[in-house]
């Protein structure tokens, strides 16, 4: 469906379920485990509904999407899956082996039949073609995919160590290390549900995650505390300024015509690249998203959100860059006009230029061009990383609980909506992921190569122009001095006037050139892109050397995500201090 504004995320929340198989679940505890599982899911569902209603203006009008993510092993997994389906949750299933191979885990025909029925009820199934000769690694990969795809984890656990690699305890502790809220149903005790979570911003640093329980308010019962956790996971930033910034982004229209074109004009004038029609006439984001969905392994919702954020970032970057280029140019022109000592009515030109300078600055600041450029570019690049990780059934590292910035909240909400990929990751599927990953990395490398070359050339040519403008000024000044020292006749008045204009105007233009370079940070951009080329080249080389396996591709995806998000963070740190101001 076409969008007139950046798409609001659908309210989505995923609950991971892990736990022991029947050999570690006492028969007399099954009823209690089932009751606690149903209670936890019911409370999560009710809390999600209340939060969706409370923050309705931040989400799309689509219905709530609640999903349980589990591998459908006998025991805790299936208890959770059946209770979730009964409550109206979707079911997402990452499997450690291909379906036919995984059935070998279940010897009883009734168990195999139950597995088949639950699999048919699943909304998505990600088959990871694990190797039976290394079962522990296969179970670990499935468990990691569960916690990658969920927001809160329900663990049926007896409190003991795992029986083997990829067991409940290992996955549980990995989830806790990520900062994920954990609902613990004790597999052997008659005690109540326990909740464990280290809230974002906690000052605790010890590596013990289950030494005490999480309760937001002393004396709260389990259902109300689960509800508090769910609200923390989904609510938008509490800062009024961040909420206003979020809604400002969501109200942005698509602008077919771009009139803020001084930056591409400057590139063309300096011979760095020619003008393009896209510099003035933009392609609708929905068209770009549709093309991306055809080419990339990415859900439509993520492609839509990325295309809109990317388009907004391009528009506001051109608006901001165009504004400060125009400001410095106009400031230099005002200086030049002053040297002419224009009289009315021509002196109105000076007034008009100063008024243009004030209007351009106030328009850019009121429109938050600089801030929106930074924020939308951050959103676009982080969504790009989400699409990269989606191919391997994963998500980038995102915080759990309250977040201070709307950008993180929006990216996290869109990643949740994307959900778990429905795919077969056998040799052919992994080869497709590898090709997609290599194409992605090559594309990013090519982009940064071009950026490094263009922005490096832009910095050098502006620096050269500024240098020669001051050299010309020096030459004029020396010439005038020599003439005055060695000629008896004074310089004619018209010549004096033009010499005065040049002596003041050329340094003004040189200062404008310097100002554009400083605010534009073109040399810094070129250097960062050059470093990115080196890092991406290293990832590409590694990708070509490693075997085409799930764990190696997953690791490279996560490394690429860290590199790309680190680049965005360093870029933002630099450009935030360079807001639009009047020269002076």
C-alpha angles and dihedrals in degrees: 000000000000117000127218092193136021106296119259112227120253113244103259133164130174127204119201119211123200132158149125129312120239094277089070097036114085111226093234091055097057095086091050092047091050092049093049092046091052091047093051093048093045092052091047090051094049093045091049091051092050092048091048090054094045095050098032094135090064096053136062118260091251117115124267116282110210117176136183115210117203140138096233096236115161114275123019096014094057095041088057094043094052094046091047094051090048089055094050099259120145116242123228117186126196108188125203092215138020111286096256092047093046091055087068087072089068114063098177114086090219090054091051090049091050089049091052093049093050091047091054089052092053119109092208134015123192110194112200108194098225124185116248089210088066103034094159092061091048093053090046092053091051091048092049089050090053093055092040089057100044139072101204128022130219110200125189098202137161093208094248133114122278117271090224145347114312093021127148096270094051093050092043093055092045089054091050091050088056089055095249119156111249126205106201120205107188109231096207108022128079090221124121128268112288126211125211126184138141105215117227110269094028112153093215111112105173118117096236114108106172103045094102139011132251118243120160092206126022111258097020113145122234099261094051091046092051087051090052091051092050091051090050089052097053110025120106121245113297094221109104090216092054091048090051090049091051093052091044088058093045090054095054112122127211110261110208094186120055113200095168094087108136091112098057087040089055091050090051093045091053092047095245097124136343124252118269132203088240088065087070106018115047128207114239111258091232090062091051091047092051091050091048092050089055094049104034136055095245138118118254093243093058092045091051093049092047094048092052094046091047092050092049090048092052092048095048094042090055091044093051096042091045090050097053092042089052091046094055093044093049091046090055091047091052089054090050093049091050089059090059090060090218118201127213130317091023091048087072086079089070091050091049093051093048089047089051089051092052093044094047092050096045091046092052094046094045090048090049090227094161095046094043091049091054095043098045092045090052091049092048094050093046091049088050087057090049090056090048092053094042090069091066095041095258143110131221117255108280127169123258119227129010116005123197098214128063090217092065092044092052095047091047092049092050091048089053091051090052090061125176120336118249103223150119111245099194121132092290093046093048090048089055090050090050092050091048091049093048091048090049094050092045090051092051091046092051091048092052092045090056092043093050091050096044098044092042090053091045092053093047095047094047089047090050092049091050092048093051092046089058091043090054089049090051090048092051092048093049091047092051091048093051092048092050092048098048105029122077094201116073120241112270116262097244090051091047090053094052092044088053091049092050094044091055100031100050095053089046090055090045091052089049090053090051093047092051090051094049097047093039093051088207095161091049091050091050092050093049092049091049089054090048090054089056093048094046091047089055091052092048091051091049091048090055092051103044122081117262096256134137097246095047094048090046091052093050091047090054092046091050089049091053092049094048095045091046089054091052091049093051092045092051092049090058102041098044091077093053104077125160112278137162110262113253 
